[in-house]
Amino acid sequence: MSLTISILYGSTRDGRMGIRFARYLEQAVKARGHKANFIDPLEFDLPLLRKRYSDYQPGEKIPSNVSKLHNILLDSDAFIMVSAEYNHTMPPALTNLLDHFYVEYAKKPSGIACYSGGQFGGVRAAMTMRAILGELGSPSIQRLLPCPGVQDAFDENGTPKDAAAWKKRSDDFLDQLEWYAEALKAARGKEKKK
Ligand SMILES: Cc1cc2nc3c(=O)[nH]c(=O)nc-3n(C[C@H](O)[C@H](O)[C@H](O)COP(=O)(O)O)c2cc1C
């Protein structure tokens, strides 16, 4: 089943490194025959949260980047969070982006691809992210895809230094994400028909 998978990248930092990992995942998702939406908080440049999408009143002007993201997320079957670890939690740009929306995530799985410059691969941030994603209605799959030393693992185009190891890791992760995404897509389809 071909799926639409949105990849949410969390860093807006000058010289950000995780973009390499995010680009790798975008290519991996496409190589499996899915549509990949790459969501970069720098490109969407959302303000600090004033209103969730659902809080706009009928007739009220919605900023175009907010409605564009609403449509992308609503159209998605699954999400991949590509998140750094900032002070043992997720970067504020990713939290802010997630907080603008709510129903858009419902009954769709998410996968956490966490990373850091050091040796722990961002797993502490991943643990806090699990609670947030559950609350958004997009529970995270069991598998994590941690990347320690992100600055050395990929080049600027997202090509991994150790291609075979990354193929195996990302296949395990994406196999599981696809399983949940397909099951939940079918279940949402049945629900619509009722
Ligand atoms: C504000 C800030 C907080 C950080 N906190 C952590 C941390 O808690 N654990 C960790 O392993 N690395 C931490 N780092 C280092 C990051 O893992 C590293 O800079 C990484 O490249 C950040 O991702 P980015 O380049 O995509 O922004 C921190 C970096 C910043 C800028």
The ligand as an SDF file (V2000), in Angstrom:
LIG
                    3D

 31 33  0  0  0  0  0  0  0  0999 V2000
   20.3280   24.1500   23.0070 C   0  0  0  0  0  0  0  0  0  0  0  0
   21.0830   22.8510   22.8420 C   0  0  0  0  0  0  0  0  0  0  0  0
   20.9300   21.8650   23.7870 C   0  0  0  0  0  0  0  0  0  0  0  0
   21.5910   20.6390   23.6220 C   0  0  0  0  0  0  0  0  0  0  0  0
   21.3650   19.6470   24.5180 N   0  0  0  0  0  0  0  0  0  0  0  0
   21.8540   18.4030   24.2880 C   0  0  0  0  0  0  0  0  0  0  0  0
   21.4820   17.3150   25.1200 C   0  0  0  0  0  0  0  0  0  0  0  0
   20.7280   17.4460   26.0490 O   0  0  0  0  0  0  0  0  0  0  0  0
   21.9780   16.0910   24.8200 N   0  0  0  0  0  0  0  0  0  0  0  0
   22.8060   15.8680   23.7470 C   0  0  0  0  0  0  0  0  0  0  0  0
   23.2110   14.7420   23.5170 O   0  0  0  0  0  0  0  0  0  0  0  0
   23.1870   16.9020   22.9400 N   0  0  0  0  0  0  0  0  0  0  0  0
   22.7250   18.1550   23.1770 C   0  0  0  0  0  0  0  0  0  0  0  0
   23.0580   19.2010   22.3390 N   0  0  0  0  0  0  0  0  0  0  0  0
   23.9670   18.9480   21.2070 C   0  0  0  0  0  0  0  0  0  0  0  0
   23.1590   18.4870   19.9980 C   0  0  0  0  0  0  0  0  0  0  0  0
   22.9450   17.1000   20.0880 O   0  0  0  0  0  0  0  0  0  0  0  0
   23.8870   18.8150   18.6750 C   0  0  0  0  0  0  0  0  0  0  0  0
   24.2460   20.1880   18.6560 O   0  0  0  0  0  0  0  0  0  0  0  0
   23.0230   18.5250   17.4530 C   0  0  0  0  0  0  0  0  0  0  0  0
   23.7830   18.7210   16.2910 O   0  0  0  0  0  0  0  0  0  0  0  0
   21.7800   19.4380   17.4240 C   0  0  0  0  0  0  0  0  0  0  0  0
   20.9710   19.1680   16.3140 O   0  0  0  0  0  0  0  0  0  0  0  0
   20.8710   20.2460   15.0990 P   0  0  0  0  0  0  0  0  0  0  0  0
   22.3010   20.4750   14.6400 O   0  0  0  0  0  0  0  0  0  0  0  0
   20.0310   19.5660   14.0240 O   0  0  0  0  0  0  0  0  0  0  0  0
   20.2430   21.4800   15.6470 O   0  0  0  0  0  0  0  0  0  0  0  0
   22.4400   20.4380   22.4980 C   0  0  0  0  0  0  0  0  0  0  0  0
   22.5960   21.4560   21.5700 C   0  0  0  0  0  0  0  0  0  0  0  0
   21.9160   22.6480   21.7230 C   0  0  0  0  0  0  0  0  0  0  0  0
   22.0630   23.7290   20.6770 C   0  0  0  0  0  0  0  0  0  0  0  0
  1  2  1  0
  2  3  1  0
  2 30  2  0
  3  4  2  0
  4  5  1  0
  4 28  1  0
  5  6  2  0
  6  7  1  0
  6 13  1  0
  7  8  2  0
  7  9  1  0
  9 10  1  0
 10 11  2  0
 10 12  1  0
 12 13  2  0
 13 14  1  0
 14 15  1  0
 14 28  1  0
 15 16  1  0
 16 17  1  0
 16 18  1  0
 18 19  1  0
 18 20  1  0
 20 21  1  0
 20 22  1  0
 22 23  1  0
 23 24  1  0
 24 25  2  0
 24 26  1  0
 24 27  1  0
 28 29  2  0
 29 30  1  0
 30 31  1  0
M  END
$$$$
